[in-house]
């Protein structure tokens, strides 16, 4: 009986550790998303476009009326490829 009790106790401890680590993971993912959002906001503010200009630019880019320079497109392609590998 003592062996099974020890195993069950270890199971409970492990479950508690897993729950704690999952909570930490969620918190870290949230922090990462917040930092990405702040970085985007900083970049947008750096180009000094008002809301209307920014909206027009993004719509034009999304529709294909404007495109990024070729070197930037290559960088984005490499970045996407490395993300796909993960």
MODELLER restraints for C-alpha pairs under 7 A, 6 or more apart:
rsr = mdl.restraints
at = mdl.atoms
rsr.add(forms.Gaussian(group=physical.xy_distance, feature=features.Distance(at['CA:60:A'], at['CA:66:A']), mean=5.91, stdev=0.5))
rsr.add(forms.Gaussian(group=physical.xy_distance, feature=features.Distance(at['CA:61:A'], at['CA:67:A']), mean=6.07, stdev=0.5))
